[in-house]
């Protein structure tokens, strides 16, 4: 038994959960937040047999495509009277960070 943990962009999470449940995988979605861009993420947990791991990874690859977007960075802490002109920054969004972990014990109660 394996636990697949996929951290994906919030915009991709609904489609990923739908694609996984369509293939009859049991899925748990946890809301999370990224550290660098303070963007909303979702952590998707899927428990599968070892033979199903590659199929789950394929679904994640197909559903969570990386893309590039321009965002306005958060302004730094400033003193009164200072002026900050933010310039859009191009960043990579989407894709997935995936961990596949051995499960020592599994029970469905």
CNS distance restraints for C-alpha pairs under 8 A (distance, minus, plus):
assign (resid   1 and name CA) (resid  47 and name CA) 7.06 0.50 0.50
assign (resid   1 and name CA) (resid  48 and name CA) 5.81 0.50 0.50
assign (resid   1 and name CA) (resid  49 and name CA) 4.54 0.50 0.50
assign (resid   1 and name CA) (resid  50 and name CA) 5.64 0.50 0.50
assign (resid   1 and name CA) (resid 102 and name CA) 6.43 0.50 0.50
assign (resid   1 and name CA) (resid 103 and name CA) 5.51 0.50 0.50
assign (resid   1 and name CA) (resid 104 and name CA) 7.75 0.50 0.50
assign (resid   1 and name CA) (resid 106 and name CA) 7.75 0.50 0.50
assign (resid   2 and name CA) (resid  47 and name CA) 5.78 0.50 0.50
assign (resid   2 and name CA) (resid  48 and name CA) 5.43 0.50 0.50
assign (resid   2 and name CA) (resid  49 and name CA) 5.94 0.50 0.50
assign (resid   2 and name CA) (resid  50 and name CA) 5.86 0.50 0.50
assign (resid   2 and name CA) (resid  53 and name CA) 7.49 0.50 0.50
assign (resid   2 and name CA) (resid 100 and name CA) 6.49 0.50 0.50
assign (resid   2 and name CA) (resid 101 and name CA) 5.57 0.50 0.50
assign (resid   2 and name CA) (resid 102 and name CA) 4.77 0.50 0.50
assign (resid   2 and name CA) (resid 103 and name CA) 5.30 0.50 0.50
assign (resid   3 and name CA) (resid  45 and name CA) 6.85 0.50 0.50
assign (resid   3 and name CA) (resid  46 and name CA) 5.73 0.50 0.50
assign (resid   3 and name CA) (resid  47 and name CA) 4.53 0.50 0.50
assign (resid   3 and name CA) (resid  48 and name CA) 6.44 0.50 0.50
assign (resid   3 and name CA) (resid  99 and name CA) 7.97 0.50 0.50
assign (resid   3 and name CA) (resid 100 and name CA) 5.69 0.50 0.50
assign (resid   3 and name CA) (resid 101 and name CA) 5.10 0.50 0.50
assign (resid   3 and name CA) (resid 102 and name CA) 6.35 0.50 0.50
assign (resid   3 and name CA) (resid 103 and name CA) 6.30 0.50 0.50
assign (resid   4 and name CA) (resid  44 and name CA) 7.88 0.50 0.50
assign (resid   4 and name CA) (resid  45 and name CA) 5.79 0.50 0.50
assign (resid   4 and name CA) (resid  46 and name CA) 5.09 0.50 0.50
assign (resid   4 and name CA) (resid  47 and name CA) 6.25 0.50 0.50
assign (resid   4 and name CA) (resid  48 and name CA) 7.60 0.50 0.50
assign (resid   4 and name CA) (resid  53 and name CA) 7.54 0.50 0.50
assign (resid   4 and name CA) (resid  98 and name CA) 6.92 0.50 0.50
assign (resid   4 and name CA) (resid  99 and name CA) 5.76 0.50 0.50
assign (resid   4 and name CA) (resid 100 and name CA) 4.56 0.50 0.50
assign (resid   4 and name CA) (resid 101 and name CA) 6.44 0.50 0.50
assign (resid   5 and name CA) (resid  43 and name CA) 6.63 0.50 0.50
assign (resid   5 and name CA) (resid  44 and name CA) 5.64 0.50 0.50
assign (resid   5 and name CA) (resid  45 and name CA) 4.77 0.50 0.50
assign (resid   5 and name CA) (resid  46 and name CA) 6.60 0.50 0.50
assign (resid   5 and name CA) (resid  98 and name CA) 5.56 0.50 0.50
assign (resid   5 and name CA) (resid  99 and name CA) 5.07 0.50 0.50
assign (resid   5 and name CA) (resid 100 and name CA) 6.38 0.50 0.50
assign (resid   5 and name CA) (resid 101 and name CA) 7.97 0.50 0.50
assign (resid   6 and name CA) (resid  43 and name CA) 5.61 0.50 0.50
assign (resid   6 and name CA) (resid  44 and name CA) 5.04 0.50 0.50
assign (resid   6 and name CA) (resid  45 and name CA) 6.64 0.50 0.50
assign (resid   6 and name CA) (resid  60 and name CA) 7.99 0.50 0.50
assign (resid   6 and name CA) (resid  96 and name CA) 6.19 0.50 0.50
assign (resid   6 and name CA) (resid  97 and name CA) 5.61 0.50 0.50
assign (resid   6 and name CA) (resid  98 and name CA) 4.33 0.50 0.50
assign (resid   6 and name CA) (resid  99 and name CA) 6.45 0.50 0.50
assign (resid   7 and name CA) (resid  41 and name CA) 6.69 0.50 0.50
assign (resid   7 and name CA) (resid  42 and name CA) 5.72 0.50 0.50
assign (resid   7 and name CA) (resid  43 and name CA) 4.44 0.50 0.50
assign (resid   7 and name CA) (resid  44 and name CA) 6.29 0.50 0.50
assign (resid   7 and name CA) (resid  96 and name CA) 5.57 0.50 0.50
assign (resid   7 and name CA) (resid  97 and name CA) 5.13 0.50 0.50
assign (resid   7 and name CA) (resid  98 and name CA) 6.34 0.50 0.50
assign (resid   8 and name CA) (resid  12 and name CA) 6.51 0.50 0.50
assign (resid   8 and name CA) (resid  13 and name CA) 6.35 0.50 0.50
assign (resid   8 and name CA) (resid  41 and name CA) 5.60 0.50 0.50
assign (resid   8 and name CA) (resid  42 and name CA) 5.43 0.50 0.50
assign (resid   8 and name CA) (resid  43 and name CA) 6.42 0.50 0.50
assign (resid   8 and name CA) (resid  44 and name CA) 7.61 0.50 0.50
assign (resid   8 and name CA) (resid  64 and name CA) 7.05 0.50 0.50
assign (resid   8 and name CA) (resid  94 and name CA) 6.44 0.50 0.50
assign (resid   8 and name CA) (resid  95 and name CA) 6.39 0.50 0.50
assign (resid   8 and name CA) (resid  96 and name CA) 4.74 0.50 0.50
assign (resid   8 and name CA) (resid  97 and name CA) 6.73 0.50 0.50
assign (resid   9 and name CA) (resid  13 and name CA) 6.46 0.50 0.50
assign (resid   9 and name CA) (resid  39 and name CA) 7.84 0.50 0.50
assign (resid   9 and name CA) (resid  40 and name CA) 6.53 0.50 0.50
assign (resid   9 and name CA) (resid  41 and name CA) 4.51 0.50 0.50
assign (resid   9 and name CA) (resid  42 and name CA) 6.23 0.50 0.50
assign (resid   9 and name CA) (resid  64 and name CA) 7.93 0.50 0.50
assign (resid   9 and name CA) (resid  93 and name CA) 7.08 0.50 0.50
assign (resid   9 and name CA) (resid  94 and name CA) 5.12 0.50 0.50
assign (resid   9 and name CA) (resid  95 and name CA) 7.24 0.50 0.50
assign (resid   9 and name CA) (resid  96 and name CA) 7.42 0.50 0.50
assign (resid  10 and name CA) (resid  14 and name CA) 7.69 0.50 0.50
assign (resid  10 and name CA) (resid  40 and name CA) 5.49 0.50 0.50
assign (resid  10 and name CA) (resid  41 and name CA) 4.55 0.50 0.50
assign (resid  10 and name CA) (resid  42 and name CA) 5.51 0.50 0.50
assign (resid  11 and name CA) (resid  94 and name CA) 7.91 0.50 0.50
assign (resid  12 and name CA) (resid  16 and name CA) 6.20 0.50 0.50
assign (resid  12 and name CA) (resid  63 and name CA) 7.00 0.50 0.50
assign (resid  12 and name CA) (resid  64 and name CA) 5.77 0.50 0.50
assign (resid  12 and name CA) (resid  94 and name CA) 7.08 0.50 0.50
assign (resid  13 and name CA) (resid  17 and name CA) 6.11 0.50 0.50
assign (resid  13 and name CA) (resid  41 and name CA) 7.95 0.50 0.50
assign (resid  13 and name CA) (resid  42 and name CA) 6.21 0.50 0.50
assign (resid  13 and name CA) (resid  44 and name CA) 7.81 0.50 0.50
assign (resid  14 and name CA) (resid  18 and name CA) 6.15 0.50 0.50
assign (resid  15 and name CA) (resid  19 and name CA) 6.08 0.50 0.50
assign (resid  15 and name CA) (resid  63 and name CA) 6.73 0.50 0.50
assign (resid  16 and name CA) (resid  20 and name CA) 6.11 0.50 0.50
assign (resid  16 and name CA) (resid  59 and name CA) 7.49 0.50 0.50
assign (resid  16 and name CA) (resid  60 and name CA) 6.64 0.50 0.50
assign (resid  16 and name CA) (resid  63 and name CA) 5.80 0.50 0.50
assign (resid  16 and name CA) (resid  64 and name CA) 7.24 0.50 0.50
assign (resid  17 and name CA) (resid  21 and name CA) 6.07 0.50 0.50
assign (resid  17 and name CA) (resid  27 and name CA) 6.75 0.50 0.50
assign (resid  17 and name CA) (resid  29 and name CA) 7.74 0.50 0.50
assign (resid  17 and name CA) (resid  44 and name CA) 7.80 0.50 0.50
assign (resid  18 and name CA) (resid  22 and name CA) 5.97 0.50 0.50
assign (resid  19 and name CA) (resid  23 and name CA) 6.63 0.50 0.50
assign (resid  19 and name CA) (resid  59 and name CA) 6.94 0.50 0.50
assign (resid  19 and name CA) (resid  63 and name CA) 7.76 0.50 0.50
assign (resid  20 and name CA) (resid  24 and name CA) 6.55 0.50 0.50
assign (resid  20 and name CA) (resid  25 and name CA) 5.46 0.50 0.50
assign (resid  20 and name CA) (resid  26 and name CA) 7.62 0.50 0.50
assign (resid  20 and name CA) (resid  27 and name CA) 7.20 0.50 0.50
assign (resid  20 and name CA) (resid  56 and name CA) 7.33 0.50 0.50
assign (resid  20 and name CA) (resid  59 and name CA) 7.04 0.50 0.50
assign (resid  21 and name CA) (resid  25 and name CA) 5.04 0.50 0.50
assign (resid  21 and name CA) (resid  26 and name CA) 6.40 0.50 0.50
assign (resid  21 and name CA) (resid  27 and name CA) 6.94 0.50 0.50
assign (resid  25 and name CA) (resid  46 and name CA) 7.07 0.50 0.50
assign (resid  25 and name CA) (resid  47 and name CA) 7.91 0.50 0.50
assign (resid  25 and name CA) (resid  48 and name CA) 7.60 0.50 0.50
assign (resid  26 and name CA) (resid  46 and name CA) 6.16 0.50 0.50
assign (resid  26 and name CA) (resid  47 and name CA) 6.99 0.50 0.50
assign (resid  27 and name CA) (resid  44 and name CA) 6.79 0.50 0.50
assign (resid  27 and name CA) (resid  45 and name CA) 5.77 0.50 0.50
assign (resid  27 and name CA) (resid  46 and name CA) 5.04 0.50 0.50
assign (resid  27 and name CA) (resid  47 and name CA) 7.63 0.50 0.50
assign (resid  28 and name CA) (resid  44 and name CA) 5.75 0.50 0.50
assign (resid  28 and name CA) (resid  45 and name CA) 5.06 0.50 0.50
assign (resid  28 and name CA) (resid  46 and name CA) 6.68 0.50 0.50
assign (resid  29 and name CA) (resid  42 and name CA) 6.43 0.50 0.50
assign (resid  29 and name CA) (resid  43 and name CA) 5.79 0.50 0.50
assign (resid  29 and name CA) (resid  44 and name CA) 4.67 0.50 0.50
assign (resid  29 and name CA) (resid  45 and name CA) 6.42 0.50 0.50
assign (resid  30 and name CA) (resid  42 and name CA) 5.56 0.50 0.50
assign (resid  30 and name CA) (resid  43 and name CA) 5.01 0.50 0.50
assign (resid  30 and name CA) (resid  44 and name CA) 6.38 0.50 0.50
assign (resid  31 and name CA) (resid  40 and name CA) 7.52 0.50 0.50
assign (resid  31 and name CA) (resid  41 and name CA) 6.23 0.50 0.50
assign (resid  31 and name CA) (resid  42 and name CA) 4.61 0.50 0.50
assign (resid  31 and name CA) (resid  43 and name CA) 6.27 0.50 0.50
assign (resid  32 and name CA) (resid  40 and name CA) 6.21 0.50 0.50
assign (resid  32 and name CA) (resid  41 and name CA) 4.99 0.50 0.50
assign (resid  32 and name CA) (resid  42 and name CA) 5.26 0.50 0.50
assign (resid  32 and name CA) (resid  43 and name CA) 6.49 0.50 0.50
assign (resid  33 and name CA) (resid  38 and name CA) 6.06 0.50 0.50
assign (resid  33 and name CA) (resid  39 and name CA) 5.73 0.50 0.50
assign (resid  33 and name CA) (resid  40 and name CA) 4.62 0.50 0.50
assign (resid  33 and name CA) (resid  41 and name CA) 5.09 0.50 0.50
assign (resid  33 and name CA) (resid  42 and name CA) 7.55 0.50 0.50
assign (resid  34 and name CA) (resid  38 and name CA) 5.01 0.50 0.50
assign (resid  34 and name CA) (resid  39 and name CA) 5.31 0.50 0.50
assign (resid  34 and name CA) (resid  40 and name CA) 6.33 0.50 0.50
assign (resid  34 and name CA) (resid  41 and name CA) 6.28 0.50 0.50
assign (resid  35 and name CA) (resid  39 and name CA) 7.65 0.50 0.50
assign (resid  48 and name CA) (resid  52 and name CA) 5.98 0.50 0.50
assign (resid  48 and name CA) (resid  53 and name CA) 6.58 0.50 0.50
assign (resid  49 and name CA) (resid  53 and name CA) 6.92 0.50 0.50
assign (resid  52 and name CA) (resid  56 and name CA) 6.41 0.50 0.50
assign (resid  53 and name CA) (resid  57 and name CA) 6.20 0.50 0.50
assign (resid  54 and name CA) (resid  58 and name CA) 6.11 0.50 0.50
assign (resid  55 and name CA) (resid  59 and name CA) 6.38 0.50 0.50
assign (resid  56 and name CA) (resid  60 and name CA) 6.32 0.50 0.50
assign (resid  57 and name CA) (resid  61 and name CA) 6.15 0.50 0.50
assign (resid  58 and name CA) (resid  62 and name CA) 6.17 0.50 0.50
assign (resid  59 and name CA) (resid  63 and name CA) 6.04 0.50 0.50
assign (resid  60 and name CA) (resid  64 and name CA) 5.72 0.50 0.50
assign (resid  60 and name CA) (resid  96 and name CA) 7.42 0.50 0.50
assign (resid  61 and name CA) (resid  65 and name CA) 6.70 0.50 0.50
assign (resid  61 and name CA) (resid  95 and name CA) 7.56 0.50 0.50
assign (resid  61 and name CA) (resid  96 and name CA) 7.78 0.50 0.50
assign (resid  64 and name CA) (resid  94 and name CA) 6.05 0.50 0.50
assign (resid  64 and name CA) (resid  95 and name CA) 4.73 0.50 0.50
assign (resid  64 and name CA) (resid  96 and name CA) 6.22 0.50 0.50
assign (resid  65 and name CA) (resid  94 and name CA) 5.78 0.50 0.50
assign (resid  65 and name CA) (resid  95 and name CA) 4.72 0.50 0.50
assign (resid  65 and name CA) (resid  96 and name CA) 7.88 0.50 0.50
assign (resid  66 and name CA) (resid  92 and name CA) 6.61 0.50 0.50
assign (resid  66 and name CA) (resid  93 and name CA) 5.67 0.50 0.50
assign (resid  66 and name CA) (resid  94 and name CA) 4.33 0.50 0.50
assign (resid  66 and name CA) (resid  95 and name CA) 4.15 0.50 0.50
assign (resid  66 and name CA) (resid  96 and name CA) 7.88 0.50 0.50
assign (resid  67 and name CA) (resid  92 and name CA) 5.64 0.50 0.50
assign (resid  67 and name CA) (resid  93 and name CA) 5.32 0.50 0.50
assign (resid  67 and name CA) (resid  94 and name CA) 5.96 0.50 0.50
assign (resid  67 and name CA) (resid  95 and name CA) 7.60 0.50 0.50
assign (resid  68 and name CA) (resid  90 and name CA) 6.54 0.50 0.50
assign (resid  68 and name CA) (resid  91 and name CA) 5.57 0.50 0.50
assign (resid  68 and name CA) (resid  92 and name CA) 4.48 0.50 0.50
assign (resid  68 and name CA) (resid  93 and name CA) 5.91 0.50 0.50
assign (resid  69 and name CA) (resid  90 and name CA) 5.50 0.50 0.50
assign (resid  69 and name CA) (resid  91 and name CA) 5.63 0.50 0.50
assign (resid  69 and name CA) (resid  92 and name CA) 6.49 0.50 0.50
assign (resid  69 and name CA) (resid  93 and name CA) 6.95 0.50 0.50
assign (resid  70 and name CA) (resid  88 and name CA) 5.65 0.50 0.50
assign (resid  70 and name CA) (resid  89 and name CA) 5.24 0.50 0.50
assign (resid  70 and name CA) (resid  90 and name CA) 4.30 0.50 0.50
assign (resid  70 and name CA) (resid  91 and name CA) 6.22 0.50 0.50
assign (resid  71 and name CA) (resid  88 and name CA) 5.20 0.50 0.50
assign (resid  71 and name CA) (resid  89 and name CA) 5.41 0.50 0.50
assign (resid  71 and name CA) (resid  90 and name CA) 6.46 0.50 0.50
assign (resid  71 and name CA) (resid  91 and name CA) 7.28 0.50 0.50
assign (resid  72 and name CA) (resid  86 and name CA) 6.35 0.50 0.50
assign (resid  72 and name CA) (resid  87 and name CA) 6.28 0.50 0.50
assign (resid  72 and name CA) (resid  88 and name CA) 4.57 0.50 0.50
assign (resid  72 and name CA) (resid  89 and name CA) 6.22 0.50 0.50
assign (resid  73 and name CA) (resid  86 and name CA) 6.58 0.50 0.50
assign (resid  73 and name CA) (resid  87 and name CA) 7.48 0.50 0.50
assign (resid  73 and name CA) (resid  88 and name CA) 6.89 0.50 0.50
assign (resid  73 and name CA) (resid  89 and name CA) 6.98 0.50 0.50
assign (resid  74 and name CA) (resid  86 and name CA) 7.99 0.50 0.50
assign (resid  75 and name CA) (resid  84 and name CA) 7.01 0.50 0.50
assign (resid  75 and name CA) (resid  86 and name CA) 6.98 0.50 0.50
assign (resid  78 and name CA) (resid  82 and name CA) 6.32 0.50 0.50
